Amino acid sequence: MNSNRISRRGLLKRAAAGAMAMTYSHSLFGQENPQTDHPATPQRSQRRSCYNNFAEHLLNAFNPNMFYPELPYRWTDEDWFRFLDMIHDFGFTHFEFWLVPRLFSRAALEQPFGREFARQMNAMIAHGASRGLGIKLIACLTTVGDDWHTHCPNVPEEWSECRMIWDEWTKRMPGLGVVGIFPGDPGGCSRNGCTARTFIDRALEIAELVKKNQPQAEIEIGTWGTPFWGWGTIQGPPDWKGEFIQSIQGSAWRFDKQRADDAMEYLIKRLPEFPKETSVAINLGFNSDSNPDSEGGVQDARPWAREIAKTNRVVTWDFSLTEGEGAIVPHYRFERLYAQRKRELDAAPYEGGICFTMTPLLNQLSLYQSAQSFINPSADYDELTKTYYARLFGSQSEPLASLLPLFEIIPDWGNYSRIDLSRTAFHARMREGVDLLRSLESSVNGNLPFHPHPEQHRKDLLFFFELFAELSGDSPDFDQLTKRYWQRVYAIYDLLPKHVDPRPHSATQRLIRYFDPKWDRSGLGALPGKWTES
């Protein structure tokens, strides 16, 4: 395995300098000297991470394919460099990626697709360093391989395998700015006596290993979940050996106050043993929406964040603010985004967080707004949208700020807006968007740090306005529109074997059939949107 390692000469020094760059200069999109009545956290102390989850179950036409070199949706190095330039211009300090289970495996270390991933990631580390943009890796502690197997730290050969994988990958990508040790989802072990304490103990082992390979990297400990997703809580069958089983995943979200308190007390006890400058990712609440008021407030994580912040950096890892993992549409969730930023500032001395995307080629606006929400939580997001699109398409694009929120009609994780329009009125607004985007073709500004080219972005937005106009029109052909959406968004899955988490199929049905009055919506729960008349 040693023959594939990348030389560290020069790269460590450059990337370490890039990782420490916490501010950005005047830019085309970034807001300089924002006016606010709610003081922003000092920019130099924030870590603002653009987190692109390109995992095997989230592949789509707007997400890079990092695992299958022979299949569509691949990005070249130049594509990545343009993307990194764009997010740096937006105001991010780091690009974050998940070393997903397909990569977190012996097979990836030995096969060409893994070597190509390491090569391209090292090119990105070097490019980011030249721009003052750090690269952050996160990986689940023990979730391994294509089949998402959870190795058990209390099984010596399985833990040895995990240590080897952590060791090899952090040797092959020198110059990382941050390395995050994540509990799971998928993952989390409850076999052989494993608990949240097991995760913390073993995370300390991995942190020490990583620092030997990446002395410049900051360690981040993730508390995702209830906290520490699945550790001691996920309930497998009696003969369970750690294999991924879809039906048991919900058990990892069961909250127990005594367990949560014990886990957090133990983390605080052991934090001084972690490498200096270790940070902790902790949300406002121990649930999937980071809601401290959930279940009557028993899931409130704010007191723990305040306690940790006395000695260590705390950041959020709030996953669903800008996108969920279902509906692939142009998103517009900024009311909740900015409200959460203000709530974070009131809760604890947070020093940044993440913006998740599985559609970096479609939801650039969400990335921009997320970076700006950290910098200035009191910004007027509608005005920022107007300015943003004016730079892309000219001032005549201003109506997009009132049209894009309508795509949140689709139920999805993290979406709590209500779109109370008649079907006729909704259709008319979609037609308005179609006409507007067609009219903007001659005013596209290609001289911006933007990926893809702004003209391609205009075409992508037009696709969704046309699709939703047909879906909300008279007598839609739902079968035909399902095929159209699938071919535009998810066609890569026609070329792959069935994955252990085949959510693209259900996501497609939920989006297209939402407009079908004959569709059985039972089990969906409360819908954020509704038709008020036929």
C-alpha positions in Angstrom: 0.0 0.0 0.0 2.9 2.3 0.6 3.7 2.9 -3.0 0.7 5.1 -3.6 1.4 7.8 -0.9 1.8 11.4 -2.0 4.9 13.3 -1.2 4.4 15.9 1.5 7.1 18.3 0.4 5.7 21.8 0.2 2.1 20.6 0.4 1.9 20.5 4.2 3.3 24.0 4.5 1.0 25.5 1.9 -2.1 23.7 3.1 -1.5 24.6 6.8 -1.2 28.3 5.8 -4.5 27.9 3.8 -6.3 26.3 6.7 -5.4 29.2 9.0 -6.8 31.8 6.7 -10.1 32.7 8.3 -10.9 35.9 6.5 -11.5 36.8 2.9 -10.9 40.0 0.9 -13.3 41.9 -1.3 -15.0 39.6 -3.7 -17.7 39.6 -6.3 -20.3 37.8 -4.2 -19.0 38.1 -0.6 -20.5 41.0 1.4 -17.9 43.4 2.7 -18.6 45.5 5.8 -22.1 44.3 6.3 -24.6 46.5 8.1 -26.3 44.7 10.9 -28.2 45.3 14.1 -27.1 41.8 15.3 -23.3 41.8 15.6 -21.7 39.0 13.7 -19.2 36.6 15.2 -15.6 37.9 14.3 -14.8 36.4 11.0 -11.3 35.4 11.9 -12.5 33.1 14.6 -15.1 31.3 12.4 -14.8 28.1 10.5 -17.4 28.2 7.8 -17.4 24.8 6.0 -19.1 24.0 2.7 -19.9 20.3 3.2 -20.5 18.4 -0.1 -21.8 15.0 0.6 -21.2 13.0 -2.6 -22.0 9.6 -1.0 -23.0 6.6 -3.0 -26.7 6.9 -2.2 -26.8 10.6 -3.0 -25.4 10.5 -6.6 -27.2 12.8 -9.0 -26.5 15.0 -12.0 -25.8 18.0 -9.7 -23.3 16.2 -7.5 -19.8 15.0 -8.4 -19.3 11.3 -9.0 -16.1 10.5 -7.1 -16.2 6.7 -7.2 -17.0 5.4 -10.7 -14.5 6.9 -13.2 -16.2 5.2 -16.2 -19.7 6.7 -15.4 -21.2 10.1 -15.8 -21.1 13.1 -13.5 -17.4 13.1 -13.1 -15.6 16.4 -12.3 -12.2 17.3 -13.7 -9.6 19.0 -11.6 -10.5 22.3 -13.3 -14.2 21.8 -12.3 -13.1 21.4 -8.7 -10.8 24.4 -8.8 -13.6 26.6 -10.1 -15.9 25.3 -7.4 -13.4 26.0 -4.7 -12.8 29.5 -6.0 -16.6 30.0 -6.0 -17.2 28.9 -2.4 -14.1 30.9 -1.2 -15.6 33.9 -2.9 -19.0 33.2 -1.1 -17.2 33.5 2.2 -16.4 29.9 3.2 -13.1 29.1 4.9 -13.1 25.3 4.3 -14.4 22.7 1.9 -15.6 19.6 3.7 -16.0 16.1 2.4 -17.0 12.8 3.8 -14.6 9.9 3.3 -17.7 7.8 2.5 -17.8 4.0 3.4 -17.0 3.0 -0.2 -13.7 4.9 0.2 -13.3 4.0 3.9 -12.3 0.5 3.0 -9.3 -1.7 2.1 -10.7 -2.1 -1.4 -10.5 1.7 -2.0 -6.9 1.8 -0.8 -5.9 -1.0 -3.2 -8.0 -0.2 -6.3 -7.6 2.5 -9.0 -10.7 4.5 -8.1 -9.3 5.1 -4.6 -5.9 6.1 -5.9 -7.6 8.5 -8.3 -9.7 10.0 -5.4 -6.5 10.6 -3.4 -4.8 12.2 -6.4 -7.7 14.6 -7.1 -8.2 15.4 -3.4 -4.5 16.3 -3.1 -4.8 18.6 -6.1 -7.7 20.3 -4.4 -5.8 20.6 -1.1 -3.0 22.4 -3.0 -5.4 24.6 -4.9 -7.3 25.5 -1.8 -4.1 26.3 0.0 -3.2 28.8 -2.8 -6.5 30.5 -2.2 -6.5 30.4 1.6 -9.2 27.7 1.7 -8.7 24.7 4.0 -9.9 21.2 3.2 -11.7 19.2 5.9 -12.2 15.5 5.9 -14.8 13.8 8.0 -15.3 10.0 8.3 -17.4 7.7 10.5 -15.3 6.0 13.1 -16.0 2.4 12.0 -18.4 2.4 9.0 -16.7 0.4 6.3 -17.2 -0.5 2.7 -19.9 -0.5 0.0 -22.2 -2.4 2.2 -21.9 0.1 5.1 -20.7 -2.5 7.6 -20.2 -1.2 11.1 -17.0 -2.6 12.5 -17.0 -3.1 16.3 -14.1 -1.6 18.3 -14.4 -4.5 20.7 -13.6 -7.1 18.0 -9.8 -6.9 17.7 -9.5 -7.7 14.0 -12.3 -5.2 13.1 -10.8 -2.4 15.1 -7.4 -3.2 13.6 -8.9 -2.8 10.2 -10.4 0.6 11.1 -7.1 1.9 12.5 -5.3 0.8 9.3 -7.8 2.6 7.1 -7.6 5.8 9.2 -3.8 5.6 9.1 -3.5 5.0 5.4 -5.9 7.7 4.3 -4.5 10.4 6.5 -1.0 9.5 5.1 -2.2 9.7 1.5 -3.8 13.2 1.8 -1.3 15.3 3.6 -2.1 18.9 4.3 -5.7 18.6 5.5 -6.9 21.6 7.5 -9.3 19.7 9.7 -10.0 16.0 10.3 -13.4 15.2 11.8 -14.2 12.0 13.6 -17.9 11.3 13.2 -20.0 8.8 15.2 -22.2 7.4 12.4 -25.4 7.7 10.4 -24.9 5.1 9.0 -22.8 3.5 11.7 -22.8 3.4 15.5 -22.1 0.2 17.3 -24.1 -1.4 20.2 -22.5 -4.9 19.9 -20.1 -6.3 22.5 -20.8 -3.7 25.1 -20.2 -0.6 22.9 -21.7 2.7 24.1 -21.1 6.4 23.5 -18.1 6.1 25.9 -16.6 3.5 23.5 -16.9 6.0 20.7 -15.1 8.7 22.7 -12.4 6.4 23.8 -11.7 5.1 20.3 -12.0 8.6 18.8 -9.1 9.6 21.1 -7.0 6.8 19.7 -7.7 7.9 16.2 -7.1 11.5 17.0 -3.6 10.6 18.2 -3.0 8.5 15.1 -4.2 11.3 12.8 -2.0 13.9 14.5 1.1 11.8 13.8 0.2 11.8 10.1 -1.3 15.3 9.9 0.4 17.5 12.6 -1.1 20.7 11.2 -4.7 19.4 11.2 -7.2 20.4 13.7 -9.2 17.4 15.1 -13.0 17.8 15.3 -15.2 15.4 17.4 -18.7 15.1 16.1 -21.6 14.6 18.5 -24.2 14.1 15.8 -27.4 12.4 17.0 -28.8 11.8 20.4 -25.7 12.4 20.9 -23.2 10.0 19.2 -25.5 8.5 16.8 -26.1 4.7 17.3 -23.4 4.1 19.9 -25.1 1.8 22.4 -28.5 2.6 21.0 -29.0 1.0 17.6 -30.9 -2.2 18.0 -30.0 -5.0 15.6 -31.4 -8.6 15.6 -29.9 -11.1 18.1 -27.4 -12.5 15.5 -26.4 -9.0 14.2 -22.8 -8.7 13.1 -22.8 -5.0 12.1 -24.3 -5.3 8.6 -26.4 -2.4 7.5 -30.1 -3.1 8.0 -32.5 -0.3 6.8 -35.3 -1.2 9.2 -33.2 -0.7 12.4 -31.8 2.8 11.6 -34.6 4.6 13.4 -33.6 3.0 16.7 -30.5 5.1 16.7 -32.6 8.2 17.1 -34.3 7.1 20.3 -33.4 9.7 22.9 -32.5 8.8 26.5 -31.7 11.8 28.8 -29.6 9.8 31.2 -27.5 8.4 28.4 -27.1 11.8 26.8 -25.9 13.3 30.0 -23.5 10.5 30.7 -22.1 10.7 27.2 -21.5 14.5 27.3 -20.1 14.4 30.9 -17.7 11.7 29.7 -16.7 13.7 26.6 -15.9 16.8 28.7 -13.9 14.6 31.1 -11.8 13.2 28.3 -11.5 16.4 26.2 -8.2 17.5 27.9 -6.6 14.3 26.7 -7.3 15.1 23.0 -4.8 17.0 20.9 -4.5 20.7 21.6 -7.0 22.8 19.6 -9.5 19.9 19.2 -12.9 21.3 18.4 -16.4 19.8 19.0 -19.3 19.9 16.6 -22.5 20.1 18.7 -25.9 21.4 17.5 -28.5 23.3 19.5 -30.4 20.1 20.1 -29.7 16.4 20.1 -32.1 15.6 17.2 -32.0 15.7 13.4 -33.2 19.3 13.2 -31.0 20.7 15.9 -34.1 21.9 17.8 -33.4 22.5 21.5 -37.1 22.7 22.3 -37.9 19.2 21.0 -39.6 16.8 23.4 -40.3 19.6 25.9 -36.7 20.7 25.9 -35.1 17.5 27.2 -33.0 17.3 24.0 -31.5 20.8 24.6 -27.7 20.7 23.9 -27.0 24.4 24.5 -25.8 24.0 28.1 -23.2 21.4 26.9 -22.1 23.7 24.1 -21.6 26.5 26.5 -19.6 24.2 28.9 -17.3 22.9 26.1 -16.8 26.4 24.7 -15.0 27.3 27.9 -12.0 25.2 26.8 -12.5 24.2 23.1 -13.9 25.6 19.9 -17.5 24.7 19.3 -19.1 24.7 15.9 -22.5 23.5 14.6 -23.1 20.6 12.3 -26.7 21.5 11.4 -27.4 19.2 8.4 -30.9 20.1 7.2 -30.9 23.9 7.2 -30.4 24.3 3.4 -31.2 20.9 2.0 -32.5 17.5 3.1 -31.5 14.3 1.5 -34.6 13.9 -0.7 -36.1 16.5 -2.9 -33.6 17.7 -5.6 -35.0 21.1 -6.5 -33.7 24.7 -6.3 -34.0 25.3 -2.5 -34.9 28.5 -0.6 -35.0 27.8 3.2 -33.4 31.1 4.3 -35.9 32.2 6.9 -35.1 29.2 9.0 -31.4 29.4 8.2 -31.0 33.0 9.4 -33.2 32.4 12.4 -31.0 29.5 13.5 -27.8 31.5 13.1 -29.2 34.2 15.5 -30.3 31.4 17.9 -26.8 30.0 17.8 -25.3 33.3 18.7 -27.6 33.7 21.6 -27.0 30.1 22.8 -23.2 29.7 23.0 -20.0 31.2 21.6 -20.2 29.2 18.4 -17.4 29.7 15.9 -18.9 28.5 12.7 -20.4 25.4 11.3 -21.4 23.7 8.0 -23.6 24.1 5.0 -24.6 20.7 3.6 -25.2 20.2 -0.1 -25.8 17.1 -2.3 -26.4 19.4 -5.3 -23.5 21.8 -5.6 -24.2 22.4 -9.3 -27.8 23.5 -8.5 -28.0 25.1 -5.1 -25.2 27.6 -5.2 -27.5 30.2 -3.8 -28.0 28.2 -0.6 -24.2 27.9 -0.3 -23.8 31.6 -0.7 -26.6 32.4 1.8 -25.2 30.0 4.3 -21.8 31.6 4.3 -23.3 35.0 4.6 -25.6 33.9 7.5 -22.5 33.1 9.5 -20.9 36.4 8.7 -24.0 38.5 9.1 -27.0 36.7 10.7 -29.2 39.8 10.4 -28.8 40.2 6.7 -31.9 40.6 4.5 -31.7 37.3 2.6 -34.2 38.3 -0.1 -32.1 41.4 -0.9 -29.0 39.2 -0.9 -30.8 36.9 -3.4 -31.6 39.9 -5.7 -28.0 41.1 -5.6 -26.7 37.6 -6.2 -28.8 37.0 -9.3 -28.2 40.5 -10.5 -24.5 39.7 -10.7 -25.3 36.5 -12.6 -28.1 37.6 -14.9 -28.6 41.4 -14.5 -31.2 43.4 -12.5 -34.1 42.0 -14.5 -33.6 38.7 -12.6 -35.0 40.3 -9.4 -38.3 38.3 -9.5 -36.4 35.1 -8.8 -36.3 36.1 -5.1 -40.1 35.6 -4.9 -40.3 32.6 -7.3 -37.7 30.3 -6.0 -39.3 29.8 -2.5 -42.2 28.1 -4.3 -40.1 25.0 -4.9 -40.3 24.3 -1.1 -43.9 23.0 -1.8 -42.2 19.5 -1.8 -42.1 17.8 1.6 -38.5 17.2 2.7 -36.3 16.9 5.8 -35.8 20.4 7.3 -38.5 22.1 5.2 -41.1 23.7 7.4 -42.4 26.4 5.1 -46.0 26.6 3.9 -46.9 27.4 0.3 -50.6 28.2 0.4 -51.5 28.8 -3.2 -54.2 27.4 -5.5 -52.9 25.0 -8.1 -53.9 27.5 -10.8 -51.9 30.3 -9.0 -48.9 28.0 -8.4 -48.9 27.1 -12.1 -49.0 30.7 -13.2 -46.0 31.5 -11.0 -44.0 28.6 -12.5 -44.9 29.9 -16.0 -43.7 33.3 -14.9 -40.4 31.7 -13.9 -40.1 30.0 -17.3 -40.6 33.2 -19.2 -38.2 35.1 -17.0 -35.4 32.6 -17.4 -35.8 32.4 -21.1 -35.6 36.2 -21.3 -32.3 36.2 -19.3 -30.3 34.3 -21.9 -28.8 37.4 -23.4 -27.7 38.9 -20.1 -25.7 36.1 -18.5 -22.4 37.3 -16.9 -19.7 34.7 -17.5 -17.0 36.7 -15.7 -17.6 35.4 -12.2 -16.0 32.7 -10.0 -19.0 30.4 -10.5 -19.4 26.7 -11.2 -20.8 25.6 -13.6 -20.9 28.5 -16.1 -23.8 30.9 -15.2 -25.5 30.0 -18.6 -25.6 26.4 -17.6 -27.1 27.4 -14.2 -29.8 29.4 -16.0 -30.6 26.3 -18.1 -30.8 24.2 -14.9 -33.2 26.5 -13.2 -35.3 26.6 -16.4 -35.5 22.8 -16.3 -37.1 22.9 -12.9 -39.5 25.7 -13.6 -40.7 24.0 -16.8 -41.0 20.7 -14.9 -43.1 22.2 -12.1 -45.2 24.1 -14.6 -46.1 20.9 -16.2 -46.7 19.1 -12.9 -49.1 21.8 -11.8 -50.8 22.2 -15.1 -53.9 20.5 -16.5 -53.8 16.7 -16.8 -50.0 16.1 -16.2 -48.6 12.8 -17.6 -47.0 11.7 -14.4 -45.4 8.6 -15.8 -43.7 10.6 -18.5 -42.6 13.4 -16.1 -41.2 10.7 -13.8 -39.0 9.4 -16.6 -37.9 12.9 -17.6 -36.9 13.8 -14.0 -35.2 10.5 -13.5 -33.2 10.8 -16.7 -32.2 14.4 -15.9 -31.3 13.8 -12.3 -30.7 10.2 -11.4 -29.8 8.3 -14.6 -26.4 7.1 -13.2 -28.3 4.6 -11.1 -29.4 2.8 -14.2 -25.7 1.9 -14.6 -25.1 0.7 -11.1 -26.2 -2.3 -9.0 -28.9 -1.7 -6.4 -27.5 0.2 -3.3 -28.2 -0.7 0.3 -30.0 2.6 0.6 -32.0 3.0 -2.7 -33.6 6.4 -1.8 -33.4 8.0 -5.3 -36.4 5.9 -6.4 -38.5 6.9 -3.5 -37.4 10.5 -3.7 -38.4 10.7 -7.4 -41.9 9.3 -6.6 -42.4 11.7 -3.7 -41.5 14.7 -5.8 -43.5 13.9 -8.9 -46.5 12.3 -7.3 -46.9 15.1 -4.8 -48.9 16.8 -7.6 -51.0 13.7 -8.3 -54.3 14.0 -6.3 -54.7 10.2 -6.6 -51.5 9.4 -4.9 -51.7 7.9 -1.4 -49.9 10.3 0.9 -50.4 8.3 4.0 -47.3 8.0 6.1 -45.9 11.4 4.9 -47.0 13.3 8.0 -47.9 16.9 7.9 -47.2 18.5 4.5 -45.6 21.9 4.4 -47.6 22.9 1.3 -51.2 22.5 0.2 -53.6 23.3 -2.6 -56.4 25.6 -1.4 -58.5 25.0 -4.4 -58.5 22.7 -7.4 
